[in-house]
Amino acid sequence: MEFRLLGTVSVETLTGPLPLGSAKRRSLLAALLLSANTPVSLGRLTECLWDDEPPSQARGVIQGHVSRLRALLAGADAEAYGVKLATLGDAYVLRAPETLLDSQRFEELLMLAREQRGPADAVLMFKEALSLWQGPALSGAFAGPPLRVAAHSLEESRLATVEQLSRAYGALGEHHRAAALLTAETAAHPLRESLAAELMLALFRAGRQSEALDRFHRTRRLLADELGIDPGHELADAYALILRGAPGSTDAPPKSAEASAAAVPPGSGGPPGAEGPSCGGGSPGGTEGPSGGGGPSRVAGGGADAAAPAPPRPPFPAAPPSPAGEPHPVDLLPRAPRGFHGRAAELAALSRSAAGEAPVCLVTGPAGVGKTALALQWAHRNPALFPDGRLFADLRGFSAAGEPALIDVLREFLLALGVSPRRVPESVPAAAALFRSLTARRRLLVVLDNARDSATVRTLLPGGADCVTLVTSRHRLEGLIASDAARPVPLDTLETDRRRG
């Protein structure tokens, strides 16, 4: 079951969307979901369902919609998902795990993306977050004043995410992709100056200077015609940087208003084509939003309050280091095999294979030959090599019970590494990116037992150069050998080894 607000308000189930019916009922559901697990008063619901004076029977109408919504949820076995629509005095509360709500998953992915130390992983998470959007927020509902405010806030968050994704593309040198992304958004939001500024810089870095300058002049004319104002600091700074032929770092957000003002000499009048470096039309400083795309822009509607902008921070902060001196590093290894003997040559071969940068060791052999026992014996013999711990997963690649879902394996790894359950991403790409980020500066052993194919293993590879991955499989996994330089350690039966000796 999934509740959707990022597009048409809906409830998706295994058998398809629930037939919610009227826009009023969708409005009721949206209001409850926006305050999930928190009581929403009858008065608040009334404001959401009616734009003007509500009818005298408003209470009865709301009760009818609540009753119908309860029936729909019961028919979809909502309680099995932890979902319940309860009455609390003169209010209603929709209790549901936050992971079932697309807007909550969107915010969670944004938080994770901003914590990534590398732009490639951040791009992956930003794209995953934006993929949750299926259209304008709260579509299909009757948008009373509170819902209009909520929809605007969600859209602002989406646009800020687009801007952050474009900067992540820029940090990777993929300026054409950043420009393509921003071109579509600026067409839909031509008065949003932060979008226009990001697009100008992306075009310039992609070698399209004339298009970048043209974008500035088109936006300047539009601001003057529609709002009677001049370009703000973000747009003016981008223009000045392009004219100087040095658009700054590809991974840094535009400067704040104060920093820009300090950089403009008094009386310089700002860049050509603008009356001043900030804004005109009798509104000095009163329409500037926070810089860097993190909040409302200086656009039509003018509702953003003047506030001191937050100091810019690096878009990809370093991941927190491993806890120093931790007495009990993570350890998911099963116990060491009892009665293990022999295999001295294979154990030595594993030790040789584990040397080097980010090695992947591949123990192969037929069923029952003792691959798992060898891997566990080696892992337990060398704890000092892995001060940050040892992870283990049985991938059941050849079991009749079937393989575990990759997201379940990643979730177990992330929880073992200290990620709180609420912060574990829902999708495999985002969870894998977070796993790589968390292991980037650790010395871990990851044992992947009974792997069936190379693709599964690649998803579970850690990100650190000091990590070792030990894979066991009945197959040789040629793809893993080719793509990740996996080092095979073939295993025969002990009888075969004795005959050879």
N, C-alpha and C positions, 0 to 999 in steps of 0.2 A: 504494500500500500504506500502511496506517495501523494502528498498534498502539494499542489502547485499554485504559486502566486506569481511566478515570473513568466507571465503570459496569461492565457485564459485561466481564471480561477477554476480548479478542477480537483477531483480525487481520482487518481489512477489506481486500478486494482489489476490482479492477474487476469481477470476476464474483461478488462476494458474500463473506461471512465464511468463513474456513477452518474446517473441521470439527475443532475442537480435541479434542472428546471429553470425557474425564473431568475432574472438578474437580482432581484431582492434577496433570494435565498443564497446566491453566490456572494452577495454583499455581506450577509450575515456570516457565512463561512469565512470570508476574508477577514472580517473584523475579529473573529475568534482566533484565527490562525496568526494574525499579526500580534496577538497577545497570548500566544499559546501557553497553557499551564498557568495563566493568570486570569482571575475573574474579570469579566467585562460587564459593566452595569447595563441595565435596561436603557438608561438614558443615553449612554454612549452608543449602543446599538441603534437606537432611534435616530441619532445624528448621522449614522452611517447609511441608513436605509432611506432617509428622506432629506431632500435638499432644502425644502422650505418648511412651512408649518406641517407637522405630522397629523395624520387623521386621528379622530377621537378613539378609534379602535386599534391604534398602533400596537398596544400591548398584546392584544389578541392575535394580530398579524404576526408579530415576532414569535409568539408561542407556537403558532401554527407552523412556521418555518422551522423552528427548533424541533418540533415533534417529527416533521417529515425528514429532517436531516438525521435525527437519531435513528429513524427506521432504515434509512439508506445505509448508515454506518453499520447497524446491526446486521443487515442483510449481507454486508461485505465482510462479516466476521472481524470487525475492527478491534474488538477486545483482545483478539489473539496478537495484535500488533501493539498492544498497550494503549489503545485509543479509546477515550470515553468522553462523551458530552454530558456534563453534570450541571445541575442547578444548585446554586448557592444563594439562598435568599432571593434578593432582587437582581441577581446576576447569573451569568452562565460562564462556564469554563470548559474549554476543549483541552483535555489532557492528552498529550501525544509526545512520543520521543522526538527530540529535535532533529534526529537524522531522517525523519520522514518528511521534513519540510524543506522544499527546494531553496527557499530564501535563507534558511539557516545553514544549509550545506554551502551555499554561495559565499556567505560571510566566513565560514570556516576555511574554505579553500583560499580565500583572499588572505586570511591571517597566515596560513601556511606558506603561501607564495611569497609574502613579504619577508618571511624568515629564511628563505633560501639564500645560500651563500653564492650560488652561481646562477646566471641569467637563463641558462638552458632549462633548469628545473623550474625556475619561476615562470618561464613561458608556458611550460606544460601545465602548471597549476592555474595560471590565469586563463588559458584556453579552456581548461576543464570547467572553471567557474562560469565563464561566459557561455559555454555550451548548455548550461541549465536554462538559459533564457529562450523562451518559445514565442516571444512577442512582447508588446508593451505590458508592463506589470499591471495586474488586477483587471485584465481585459474580461469582458463579459459580465462584469458586476456593475450595479448602479453606484456610481462614485459620489457618495455624499462627501461633505467637506473633510472629515477625517481620513477617508480613503483616498481622496485626491492628494492630500498632503503625504500620505504613506506611499502612494504610487510615484510621486515626484521624488521622494527621498530614495526609493529603490532605483529609479532611473538615474539619479545623480551618482549613486554608487556604481551602477553599470558603466556609465561614461568615464568615471574616474578609473575604473578597471581597464577600460580600453586604452586610456592614456598610459597607464602603467605597463600594459602589455606592449605598447608601441615602444616605450623606453627600454624594455627588456629585449625586444627585437634589435633596437639600436645598439645595445651593449654587445649583442652577438654579431654586429656588422650587417644585419639583414634589413637595411634601410628601405629597400623597395617593398618588403612585406609591411614594414611599419607605415609607409606612405599609403599603400593600398588599403590597409585597415582604417587609417584616419580619414582618407578621402571619402569613404562611404559614410562615416559618422559625421563629418563636417557638412556633407550634403543634407543630412537630416537635422543637424543642429548648427546652422550657419552663424549664429550669434554667440556661440560658446567660444570665447577667445582662447581658452587653454587648449582646446582641440586644434584651433587654427594655428596656434604657436607651435604645437608639437608637429603638425603637418608641415609647416614651413621648414623646421629643422630637419625633419626626415627627408623632405624633398631635396634640400641642399646637400645633405650627406650622401644622398643617392646620385649626386651629380646633376641635379635638375634645378639649378639656381634660378633660372628665369621663371620657372613655375612657382618656386618658393616666393619670389618677390611679387609675382602676380597675385598670389594668394593673399599676401599682406594688403595690397591695394584694394582688392575686391572686398576683403573683410572690413577695411577702414571705411570704404564708401557705404557699405551696408550698415555699419554702426552709426554713421552720420545720418543716413536716410531714415533708418528705422527708430533709432533711440536718441539721436541728436548728441552723441558723445564721440570722443576721440578714442583711439586704441589705448588700452591699459598697459601696465608695465610688462606683463608677459609677452604680449604681442609686439610692443615697441622694442623690448630687449632682443627678441628673436630677430626682428628686422635689422637692428643695429649690428648684431653679431654676423648676420649673413652678409651685410654690406662690407664688414671688415674681413670677410672671408675666413672667419674662425668661429664656427658655431658651437664651440665648447665641447666638453666631454660628452660622449654618446650615451653615458649611463647616468648623467646627473640631471635632476629636474630643473626647470627654470628657476632663476633666482627669486627670492622673496621681494616684496615691494620695497622694503627698507634698503636692502642691498642694492637694488636697481637704482633707487633714488640717489644713494651715495655715490654710485658710479657715474651719474650724469652731472657734468659740470654746471654750476649755476648759470642760468641765462642761456644755456645752449639750445633750448627749445626742442630738444629731443631729435628723433630721426626726421629726415625730410618727409614732407607730406603730412605731418601731424602738428597740431597747434601746440602741444605740450607733451611732456613725457608721461603724464598720468592720464587724467580724463578731463573733458570739458563739459560744456552744456550746463554749467552751474551746479555740478555735482562733484566737487573735489573730494576724492577719497571715500565717498559714501557708497560707492557701488563695487568696491573691490572685494573679491572673495579671497579665501586662502589660496596661496600659490601652490603649484605642483599638482593640481587636479584632484586634491583630496577632499574638496568640498564644493559648495555651490559656486559656479563661475559668475563672472560679471556679465550677465546676459539679460535678455528680455525678462521682464517681471521685476527685476531690480530688488528682490527681496532679501538678498544677502546683507547681513549687517557688517559694518566696518569693524574689523578686529585685527589685532596684531597677528600676522601670519606665523605659523609654527616654523621653527628653524628646519631647513631641509635636512633629511637624513639619507644615507645611502640606500638605494632601492633594494640591495641584496646584502643585508648584514650577515656577518659570519655566524655560522651555526655555533651554539654554545659548546664549549669544549667538554670532553668527558670529565666527569667528577674526579678530582684529584684525590688519591689516597682512598678510594672507595674500597671498603674491606670485603665486600661481596660482589664481585663483578657478575654480570648476567651469565647464567649457565642453564641452557635448556638441554644439555646432553643427557641421553639415557645413561644408565650405569655402564661401566666397562664390562665387556664380556668375560664370563668366568671360564676358566680352563683353556684360555687362549694359548696356543703354542705355535712355534714355527713362524713362517712368513718374515724372517729377518730381512731377506732381500727386498721384499715389497715395502716393508716399513722404512727401510733406508731409501728406497726409490721415492716414497712419499715425502720424506724429509728433503730430498734433493729437489723434488718438484715444487715444494712449498717455498723455496728460496726465490728471490726476485721480487718484482713489483706487481702487486695485485694478482698473485698467481691463482689459477684455477686448476685443481688436481682432479683427474678423472679416473676412478677405479672402475674397471669394466670386467665382465665375466658372466658366465651362464648362471642360471638360477641355482641357489643353494651352495655356491662356491665359497661364501663367507665374505662378501664385499662389505656388508654393514659391520660385521665384527672387526674386520681390518680397519675400517675407517674410525670406529669408536675407540679401538685400542690405540691407534696413533693419536687421536685427539686427546685421550686421557693421559697419554705419556708426555705431552708437551704443553701443560697449562701455562708455563712461564712465557711462552711465545705469544700468548694472547691475554694481556693484562686487562683488557676491557671486556672479556667474556667470550662465550661460545654459544652459538645458536644452532638449533637442530630442527629439521622438518622432514617427516616421512612423506614424500610426494606420491606414494602408492601408484606409481606409474604402471605397474603390472598386476595390480590387485583387482579382484572381481568387485570389490567394494567401490571402485572408482577413485579418481584423483580428488584431493581436496580443492576447493575453490582457491585461486591464487590470492584473492582478497583476504581469505581467512588466514592463510599462511603469513601474509604481510602484516595483518592485524596482530597476530601473535608475536611476531618479531618487534613491531613498534611498541606494543605494550611492554614487552620485556626490556626495551631500551628506555622506558620511562615516559612514553607518550600517554597522556590521559585518554581514556576511552572516547571522550567527546571530541577529541582532536584527531582521531584516526580518520583519514579521508575515506569516502565511500567507494571511489573508483580505483581500479588497479593502477592506472598510470600515475595518479596523484600519490597513492600510497607508496608505490615503488620509488617515486621521486623523493618523497620524504625519507624513506629508508636509506637511499643513497646519500642524502644530505647528512643524516644523523651519523652515518658510518664513515663519513669522508675523512675524519681526523682520528679515527679509533683503530686499535689493533684487535681485530675480532677474527674468530674462526666461524665460518658458516658451513654447516654440513647439510647437504641436500641429498637425502637418501632415496633410492629407487626412482630416479628421474627417467622419464620416458622420451623426452625430446629436448632439443636445444633451446627452443623458444621459452619454455617454462623456466629453465635455469637462468636465462638472460634476465628475465624480469626480477629474479631474486638475488642477483649479484650485488654485493655491497659496493659502496663508492670509494672506499679508502685504498690508497696504494699499499698500506700496511696490513690490509685484510687478506685472509686466505679463504678460498672457497673449495670445499672438498665434496665432490659429486660422486655418487655411485650409480651405475646403470648397467643393464644387460646389453645396451646398445653402445656403440663406439661414439656416438654423438659427433659426427664429422663436422656439423655446422658449428658446434661450440669450439672445436679445435681450430677451425678456420677463422672464426670471428673474434674469439677471446683467447687464443693461444693456449687452450686447455692442454695439459700435459698428461697423456694417458699412462696409467699404471695397470696393465692387463693382469688378470688373476686367473690362474688355472686351479684345478683341484689339487689337493695336497698329494694324492697318489701320483698324479702326472709330474708334479715337482720332484717327488722322490725318485721316480724312474729316470727323470732327466739328470738328477744328481748321481 
